[in-house]
Amino acid sequence: MPSSAASPRARGSDRSPDGHGDGSSAEPSSHKLSADPRQFWLDAYRAVRAETERRAAFLSAEDQVVQSMPDASPAKWHRAHVTWFFEEFLLRRFAHGYERLDERFAYLFNSYYVSAGPRHARPQRGLITRPGAAEVTTYRKHVDDAVAALIESINDAEPLIPIIEIGINHEQQHQELMLTDILHAFSLNATYPAYDPHWQWPERRPANGTAGPLIGGIHRIGHEGVGFCFDNEQPAHEILLRPVQLSPSLVTNGQWLEFMADGGYTTPTLWLSDGLAAVETQGWKAPGYWQEIDGEWFAMTLGGLARVEPDRPVCHVSYYEADAFARWAGKDLPTETEWEVAARQDGALVDAFGVVWQWTRSAYAPYPGYRPAAGALGEYNGKFMVNQMVLRGSSLATPAGHSRPTYRNFFYPSARWQFTGLRLAEYEG
């Protein structure tokens, strides 16, 4: 097994000036950064592909095939799907004469791109025992070799760059999902296996005060200018904010324990109707992966079962739970626009990135003037803009460089297998 130095380190104390972990994107944003754009993008491609394999190296072949619930996918499938993405959208378009390693893989490893053809049902991905993990490695090498040959041989790399760049960012999203999904699977194992026995939570940074700066008025949000973004981060536009203060700090386990002790999960007036139904039908009494053993609370982590530490940020809570907690505390969840404006101010938010994704009370919807791209890639974000809630920031499982203030993550309000937490907001007056 890999040494601990190769494990996905919790990012919190290792923020560096290059943007890793501070909310800016360290991924390639302009081919002008290199005298030879082909070499620049080939290096970027190889680095991201290597990170996927680094994370997968902690898993056995048996680990890689398990699918613990319909919302999760096997690690082997993640590795193959991101490979199919480059094959489908880059090689089939630009690499003339490219031959697939196996024509059947397009059916097995397409996810939700209806325009790209038929696909295996998502809830049944765990039934794909073949190809095995080793064969997926062969598939990845086959595509990697073809991508390298394409980049090195083409005279004008400009048409390739948008596809390579979105493919890189797409693979980073699946790198995070590999960890969230295997943690869910391990949480169902009574032996409490550790993904990485040396894994630790990020160190918590102290806040300068109990309340952040007052923000309000007209602000411009959304991505504009240079640097990569997904289409759902655009177009940039102006918004009007009522004066509000966001808590500099994330809500902690200790605060959540107070909520629990005060009947937080059993007080109907704190809950949205759908949230209370989830509490009752799913038996929620604590955050996801928590369990009480001999009067003490423990939680499943990437390092195995560990005591719940009161000063750590609470994690694995749904939107319903976050909303109920905010109501119990006499405050609100911030909107996604309030979060973005605060995140752009130096020091306003502690641990905005690299610890937990933070629920907002904003429904996932298109920005004014949004239009999805044409073709299959237009299915990437736009068709999911209903019935989900926006999260902001990034988590300890998010790859370095894959975060920025404008990033819009989104999940259904009942989801809690992701590294999700919250911070609170309070309105003036």
ABEGO torsion letter per residue (X at the ends): XBBAAABBBBBAAABBAAGBGAGBBABBABAAABABAAAAAAAAAAAAAAAAAAAAAABBAAAAABBABAABBBAAAAAAAAAAAAAAAAAAAABBGBBBABAAAAAAABBABAAAEBBBBAAAAAABAOBBAAAAAAAAAAAAAAAAAAAAABABAAAAAAAAAAAAAAAAAAAAAAAAAAAAAAAABAAGBBABAABBBBBBBBBABABBBBBBEBBBBEBBEBEBBBAAAOBBBBBBBBBBBBBABBBBAAAAAAAAAAGAAABAAABBAAAAAAAAAAGBABBBGBBBBGGBBBBBBAAEBBBBBAABBBBGBBAAAAAAAAAAAGBBBBBAAAAAAAAABBGABBGABGABBBBBABBBBBBBGBBBBBEAAAAAAAAABBGBBBBBEBBAABBBGABBAABBBBBBAABAABBBBBBBBBBBX
